[in-house]
């Protein structure tokens, strides 16, 4: 009986279906904020204030014809969209939503596991680009790899620095520690800024959307994907955005800890704040060149993350 | 352990179901010349695979590995004395400065 309830939780709430629907709402929020900052209305007609627009986009893509280029590596080309959606959905299970101390699944060290899943996401993108056998995809894939190697280091260091202070490697442990003490954004502000910028780089959002720069690379690594495969890719980007903002909220803003409201509402509130910050950055800045992004990550963000670690252990 | 396995298998099944539904409801177009060629903005170009300059890429990869290991070792230094951690970080910051100077010398 326990197992049936557990599996139902994984499928419905707070598992796969809930996370998918919430991620579509996050995409709507992101598009709406971005549009308002540019004096546009954004999605308007589908549902109240256009809230159903992301879902309508997915359904439209699912009903489109699925074209595979004849030179593509068939099996990798078919399997990578499924892998791309699976990885962030798996990561979302480890984020403490209902209780403070543990996610749906959790073990000591799940923070490292979630970081690994986010890295595998970028590796899958490189594989997808390789299997597409297209000029634009290939260049996009190489850029994704360079961006992964650049932003991975500062991201890992700045996400793991709070765990040195709290003495635990589990996300739930970090949230519990912050509910007893101050949130880490007050104690380690440099680390928060570094992690925030690195997540923008890992999510390939403006100003670091170099791997699928529309004006130069058509759609970058996703050029050859169409129909249901593109639907899965788009959905996976939404879920990854949700997982990244929730992970950042858990590690630096105290996750679900807060007065009066239940943990899940606090978590959603805090991750929406991070999402709004990301939308603001997206509307504010223009795209960097790939060498500027790599140089900035290695020569500015990595030393900053290391200095933050040094400050955290010595003070 | 079975929970970790379930946390991977259930999203996998979910993604496969969406993929399968897409296969059922998608439009079935008819074949036309050039439809399954790799996209190249209307030009007639053959497809290419990723080509990476391996010698330069390896140098990059070695740096990446050193720093990635640094991150994990730092996170495992939960109970170590701050002095050891500082001793560990100082050479890596020096190495970073060295890379920075070398890049400036090479002119980008």
Interface residues (C-beta under 8 A of the other chain):
Chain A: X6 X7 X10 X11 X15 X16 X20 X62 X63 X64 X65 X66 X67 X68 X69 X70 X71 X72 X81 X82 X85 X86 X89 X90 X93 X94 X104 X105 X107 X112 X126 X129 X130 X132 X133 X134 X135 X136 X138 X141 X142 X149 X152 X153 X156 X157 X160 X161 X163 X164 X167 X168 X169 X218 X223 X224 X227 X228 X229 X231 X232 X235 X291 X295 X298 X299 X302 X303 X306 X307 X309 X310 X313 X314
Chain B: X3 X4 X6 X7 X8 X10 X11 X12 X14 X15 X16 X18 X19 X21 X22 X23 X25 X26 X27 X28 X29 X35 X36 X37 X38 X39 X40 X41 X45 X46 X47 X48 X49 X50 X51 X52 X60 X61 X64 X67 X68 X70 X71 X72 X74 X75 X77 X78 X79 X82 X85 X86 X89 X92 X93 X96 X99 X100 X103 X108
